[in-house]
Amino acid sequence: MGTRGTARKPHRKKPTRHRGLLIGTLATILVGGAVTGGVLLTAPASGPRAGTYRLGGATGTASPPPTTASPSPSSSASPSPSVSPSASRTSASPRASATATKRTSTSGAAPYTAGFAAWPTATGEKAVATTIEVSGTYDGTLKRFYGSGDLGSDSQDEDQGPLFELADGATLKNVILGSPAADGVHCLGSCTLQNVWWQDVGEDAATFKGTSASATYVVDGGGAQKADDKVFQHNGAGILTIRNFQVADFGKLYRSCGNCRTQYERHVVISNVKVTGPGKDIVGVNANYGDTATLSGVTIVGDSGRKITVCERFQGNASGAEPSSLGTGADGTHCRYSASGITYR
């Protein structure tokens, strides 16, 4: 019958005088030294403890101890929605990955927010009577462009032309749009708006019209103010990234078209953006078309009553009817953000 508790101790023999010699021999083998008395251990040929030995007339191979391979640092999951086009990836060292994680951490701390540039002073002025068509890169050298003639009505007409029309893949940078700004900027496909400023938004600051699901639009830097309704209007397909941007006195920063005749699945990623009230919505998306909005590092200024809606979901349509609201706030599906990603000042 088995017993419980402490197991019975085995009988221990008294040590003999040969024990010291055996211990010494084994210790010498382990540290790679040579001994007499029939034991010969050669130095390792390569690797830890690799080599041959002859012990008591027998010959064998000293195998290195097992080692554990260090796992390669895995890539972090992209905050972009899985249905959106994959962003280009750059391999990074473990240290770089750790640094990036630290900068974007939202575990209870205020979100990382870079400094924002002051509103620029125009280096000159240029009246625009006919839409400027851009293919490639257009550098405005921070001149102030404003509408005249047919583009100078300063109305909210949805059918008015833009000051700039960008072909697929074009870049517009270092531009100030004054008043009247007509319908701002139109992107016919993928485009980049870099350091573009709207002093007084007309109908919309920019409208994105690419019809391909792989279209990518980037707004990097710059700012907009005095928008009676929308700043960025997303009528086409694809994904829009808005980063390092500031907006003040506006209706909506981003709106996925709620009643366009042709509807698409659309996505927006907003990061490091300063929002200054008064304002209504930061983001509006159509849940029924699979739209998503991912927000982080958003700072809201001058909204102590928290009246500005961070993200609103709508029931979009293609009939032209006014879309109905389905709710507001983060839901993890269409409105993706955490409380720590929104800071009030």
JOVENRA-V887890 format. One record per residue. RES is the residue in one letter. SS is DSSP state (A for helix, B for strand, O for the rest). PSI is psi in radians with two decimals (none if undefined). NEAR is the number of other ideal C-beta (glycine too) atoms within 8 Angstrom. Layout:
BEGIN
res->(RES/RES)
ss->(SS/SS)
psi->(PSI/PSI)
near->(NEAR/NEAR)
END
This chain:
BEGIN
res->(M/G/T/R/G/T/A/R/K/P/H/R/K/K/P/T/R/H/R/G/L/L/I/G/T/L/A/T/I/L/V/G/G/A/V/T/G/G/V/L/L/T/A/P/A/S/G/P/R/A/G/T/Y/R/L/G/G/A/T/G/T/A/S/P/P/P/T/T/A/S/P/S/P/S/S/S/A/S/P/S/P/S/V/S/P/S/A/S/R/T/S/A/S/P/R/A/S/A/T/A/T/K/R/T/S/T/S/G/A/A/P/Y/T/A/G/F/A/A/W/P/T/A/T/G/E/K/A/V/A/T/T/I/E/V/S/G/T/Y/D/G/T/L/K/R/F/Y/G/S/G/D/L/G/S/D/S/Q/D/E/D/Q/G/P/L/F/E/L/A/D/G/A/T/L/K/N/V/I/L/G/S/P/A/A/D/G/V/H/C/L/G/S/C/T/L/Q/N/V/W/W/Q/D/V/G/E/D/A/A/T/F/K/G/T/S/A/S/A/T/Y/V/V/D/G/G/G/A/Q/K/A/D/D/K/V/F/Q/H/N/G/A/G/I/L/T/I/R/N/F/Q/V/A/D/F/G/K/L/Y/R/S/C/G/N/C/R/T/Q/Y/E/R/H/V/V/I/S/N/V/K/V/T/G/P/G/K/D/I/V/G/V/N/A/N/Y/G/D/T/A/T/L/S/G/V/T/I/V/G/D/S/G/R/K/I/T/V/C/E/R/F/Q/G/N/A/S/G/A/E/P/S/S/L/G/T/G/A/D/G/T/H/C/R/Y/S/A/S/G/I/T/Y/R)
ss->(O/O/O/O/O/O/O/O/O/O/O/O/O/O/O/O/O/A/A/A/A/A/A/A/A/A/A/A/A/A/O/O/O/O/O/O/O/O/B/B/B/O/O/O/O/O/O/O/O/O/B/B/B/B/B/O/O/B/B/B/B/B/O/O/O/O/O/O/O/O/O/O/O/O/O/O/O/O/O/O/O/O/O/O/O/O/O/O/O/O/O/O/O/A/A/A/A/A/A/A/A/A/A/A/O/O/O/O/O/O/O/O/O/O/O/O/O/O/O/O/O/O/O/O/B/B/B/B/O/O/O/B/B/B/O/O/B/B/B/B/B/B/B/B/B/B/B/O/A/A/A/O/O/O/O/O/O/O/O/O/O/O/O/B/B/B/O/O/O/B/B/B/B/B/B/B/B/O/O/O/O/O/O/O/B/B/B/O/O/O/B/B/B/B/B/B/B/B/O/O/O/O/O/O/O/B/B/B/O/O/O/O/O/O/O/B/B/B/B/B/O/O/B/B/B/O/O/O/O/B/B/B/B/B/O/O/O/B/B/B/B/B/B/B/B/B/B/B/O/O/O/B/B/B/B/B/O/O/O/O/O/O/O/O/O/B/B/B/B/B/B/B/B/B/B/B/O/O/O/O/B/B/B/B/B/B/A/A/A/O/O/B/B/B/B/B/B/B/B/B/B/O/O/O/O/O/O/O/B/B/B/B/B/B/B/O/O/O/O/O/O/O/O/B/B/B/B/B/O/O/O/O/O/O/B/B/O/O/A/A/A/B/B/B/O)
psi->(2.38/2.80/2.75/2.81/-2.54/2.31/2.65/2.35/2.37/2.68/2.26/2.24/2.67/2.43/2.52/3.05/-0.22/-0.20/-0.68/-0.73/-0.73/-0.74/-0.75/-0.74/-0.82/-0.71/-0.70/-0.65/-0.75/-0.63/0.07/0.32/2.90/2.45/2.90/-3.05/0.56/0.11/2.21/2.12/2.08/2.81/2.64/2.43/-0.78/2.64/2.95/2.10/0.54/2.53/-3.03/2.72/2.79/2.01/2.01/0.57/-0.19/2.56/2.43/-2.95/2.32/1.92/2.48/2.67/2.67/2.46/2.68/2.11/2.40/2.23/2.51/2.48/2.25/2.65/2.47/2.58/2.46/2.41/-0.21/2.55/2.56/-0.40/-0.16/2.88/2.50/2.35/2.71/2.50/2.51/2.26/2.47/2.68/2.82/-0.64/-0.73/-0.70/-0.73/-0.71/-0.78/-0.70/-0.69/-0.70/-0.58/0.12/2.40/0.46/1.34/-0.32/2.82/2.47/2.60/2.22/2.08/2.82/2.55/2.49/2.64/2.68/2.31/2.76/2.28/2.46/-0.09/-3.12/2.64/2.13/2.45/1.90/-0.42/2.39/2.30/2.05/2.27/2.21/2.20/-2.29/2.31/2.05/1.97/-0.01/0.59/0.56/2.74/2.12/2.36/2.66/2.60/2.91/-2.27/-0.35/0.20/0.37/-0.38/0.70/3.11/0.43/2.17/-0.37/0.06/2.72/2.90/2.88/-0.64/2.40/2.09/2.25/2.91/2.17/0.04/2.80/2.31/2.20/2.74/0.99/2.46/2.19/2.06/-2.76/2.33/2.55/0.13/-2.32/0.52/-2.02/2.39/2.31/2.08/-0.25/-2.70/2.49/2.91/2.25/1.90/2.11/0.87/2.34/2.37/1.94/-0.57/1.70/2.34/-2.13/-1.02/2.70/-0.81/2.52/2.30/2.11/0.10/2.43/-0.10/2.44/-0.35/0.09/2.40/2.28/2.42/2.21/1.97/1.97/-3.13/-2.94/2.97/2.60/2.87/0.94/1.97/-0.57/-1.81/2.60/-1.04/2.12/2.11/1.70/-0.52/-2.81/-3.12/-2.85/2.34/2.30/2.20/2.06/2.64/0.69/2.69/2.46/2.52/2.51/1.37/2.90/-1.15/2.39/-0.77/2.39/2.15/2.20/2.20/-0.28/0.59/2.66/-0.59/2.14/2.64/2.91/2.25/2.69/2.54/2.44/2.12/2.20/2.51/1.10/2.37/2.19/2.13/2.19/2.89/2.66/2.89/-1.20/2.46/-0.77/2.45/2.19/2.79/1.86/-0.61/-0.24/0.10/0.32/2.67/2.60/2.18/2.11/2.47/2.68/0.67/2.22/2.15/2.17/2.42/0.57/1.07/-0.49/-0.03/0.88/-0.34/2.17/2.25/-0.85/2.26/2.41/2.40/2.83/1.70/2.90/2.93/0.28/-0.18/-0.05/2.76/2.16/2.59/2.58/2.43/-0.12/2.96/2.87/2.94/2.32/0.00/-0.11/-1.07/-0.64/1.81/1.83/2.85/2.82/-0.60/-0.20/-0.10/2.14/2.38/2.34/none)
near->(2/3/6/3/3/3/4/5/5/4/4/5/4/4/4/5/5/6/8/7/9/8/8/9/11/8/8/12/13/6/6/8/7/6/11/4/6/7/13/9/12/6/5/10/6/4/7/7/10/11/11/8/12/8/10/5/5/6/5/7/7/11/6/9/6/4/6/4/4/4/5/4/6/5/5/7/4/6/7/11/9/4/7/9/8/7/6/4/6/4/3/7/5/7/6/8/11/8/8/10/9/7/7/9/8/10/5/4/7/6/13/9/9/6/3/8/6/4/6/8/4/10/6/7/9/8/8/13/9/7/10/10/7/13/5/6/8/12/6/11/7/10/12/11/15/15/15/8/7/8/15/11/10/9/7/7/7/5/3/12/8/11/15/15/12/12/10/9/6/14/12/16/13/9/14/13/15/12/8/12/17/16/12/17/15/12/15/10/11/10/15/10/15/12/9/16/12/15/12/10/15/16/12/14/14/14/14/15/10/14/8/8/8/6/15/9/15/11/14/12/10/13/11/14/12/9/16/6/8/11/15/15/10/13/8/11/10/17/14/15/13/13/13/8/14/11/15/12/9/15/10/15/14/16/12/13/11/12/11/8/4/6/9/10/9/15/15/17/14/16/11/10/16/10/16/11/12/5/16/7/13/15/16/12/16/15/12/6/11/7/14/13/16/13/16/14/11/16/12/14/10/8/12/5/4/7/6/12/9/13/17/12/14/13/10/14/10/9/5/6/6/5/11/6/9/7/7/9/7/10/8/5/7/11/17/12/13/8/5/10/11/12/9/9/6)
END
